[in-house]
Each structure stands twice: as structure tokens, then as C-alpha cells.
Amino acid sequence: MKMDMEEQLKKAAEKGETAEVKSFLEQGVWSDSALGFAAGNGHIETVRLLLDHGGGSQKEKNDA
């Protein structure tokens, strides 16, 4: 189930659906590649949101 949510997060980031990305982040869903998808498609607002939530360091926070 969590993997499905991670895939949905990546798709939302790829499309620049910032509100949807925020909702996933608030639920604790993370995918390291979401930032890359958002940046690669020029979705600046979504990139900022992901960076504000720890960017690639989110996994380290979850492991702590």
C-alpha cells in the first residue's frame, strides 16, 4: 500500500500538483525521486515544497 502512495507522490510531483504532493508529505509518504521528477519538469513550487520537507535527506530523518 505504501508503495502505491509513493508512486502516486512521484506522479503528482512530475505533474506539479503541489497541493497533492503536500498532502502525501503530511501523511509521511516520501520518495527520493519525487524531487527529481518535479525539478526535471520545471515545477518550482513543488520543488520548493519538497526541499522544505527535507529533500533527499528525508530518508535519513525517518531512519533516526
Secondary structure by P-SEA (a helix, b strand, c coil): caaaaaaaaaaaaaacaaaaaaaaaaacccccaaaaaaaaacaaaaaaaaaaacccaaaaaaac
